[in-house]
Amino acid sequence: MKACSVVIKMPIVISLIVSVGVIALLAGCSSSSENSKSGSSGEIVTSLYPIEFIVSKIIKDDFEVVNLTPIGVEPHDFELNVNSTERLLSAPLAIVLGGGFQPVIEKTAKNRSGQTLSIFETFSQGNGNFEDMHFWLDPIKMQSVVKSITSALIKLNKSQAAQYEVRSKALQTELADLDDLYKTSLTNCEIRTFITSHNAFSRLAERYDLEQEPIAGISPDTEPSAKRIEELKSLVKNKKIEVIFTEELVSPKVVKILGKEAKVRTSVLSPLEGLTKEQESKGEDYFSIMESNLQKLVEALRCEIQI
C-alpha cells in the first residue's frame, strides 16, 4: 500500500484546522486498505451452493466467497443484476457449473479476463455423458470436483498451497465416509425405484444401484404430459411405492396432484441446488442435508438399516 504522509509547518490555529484534515486523510488511507480486502480483488465468485460450499471449506478466510445464486432462489433460470455481473467479471477467480445449467452466468463468464473454472468442462474431458449436472449428489464425483477446485485455488494463491491441500484431503475423507454411509444404508431395500419432481437424482441413483423416475426433465419447470402422469400412477401401483418426492425451491403442485391421484404421501428430497432461508438460519450445510436425504430414502424404500 502507498504510504500517506503530510508535513505541517504553520501557526498553531491553522495547524489545528489542518490536523483534522490529516486525520481524515489517514482514515481514508486505512479505509481504502480495508475495503480492498472485501472488494472484487478479494473475492472468489461461485455460481451455486455446492461449489460455494467446497470453496469455503478449503479457502477459509483468505478470500470472500460469493455465491451468485441468492439464498432461496431456484438456480436454473434466475437473472444476474448489475452488481452480480460486475462481481462475476472482475473477480480473480470464478467457478461456474457450465453445461447450460445456468445459461446467463455461463454466457457472462465467457467475457471474463481472469481465471475461470467450468466444472462441466472438467467432467466432459474423457468422462462420457454428463447430462445430469447434479454431481454433488454423488459423493464420489464430488471428491473429483474438490480436487479440480483445489487446483484452481492453489493457482490463485500459491502461498497457501499446503493448507489448501490439507483441507482438501480432509473434505475428501468426509465425502468418502458419506459414500460409505449411503452404500451401507441403501444395500438392502424392498423398493429400488423412487419418483422425483425433476431429473436431478440420476447421479445418486446410478451410484447406489437405484432407479430414479422423474416427473419432469432436467428443468423443474417442465410440465409433464397426461401420458407421463398415467405411467407414474401405474408405476406407483406396480412397485408399491408409498412416497413421491418434491423439492424445496420449486412448486410442489404437480407432485401433490400426482400423490393425491396415486393415493400416496409426498416428501421433500433436496437436490441441494441451493439452501432455503430456513436451512441457512438453522446452520444446515451440504453434509447435514445429504444425511437428511438419506434418511428419507431409507424410509421410502423400506431399507433394513435405519440411520
Secondary structure, 3 states (H helix, E strand, C coil): CCCCCCCCCCCHHHHHHHHHHHHHHHHHHHHHHHHHHHCHHHEEEECCHHHHHHHHHHHCCCCEEEECCCCCCCCCCCCCCHHHHHHHHHCCEEEECCCCCCHHHHHHHCCCCCEEEEHHHHHHCCCCCCCCCCHHHCHHHHHHHHHHHHHHHHHHCHHHHHHHHHHHHHHHHHHHHHHHHHHHHCCCECCCEEEECCCCCHHHHHHCCCEEEECCCCCCCCCCCHHHHHHHHHHHHHHCCCEEEECCCCCCHHHHHHHHHHCCEEEECCCCCCCCHHHHHCCCCHHHHHHHHHHHHHHHCCECCCC
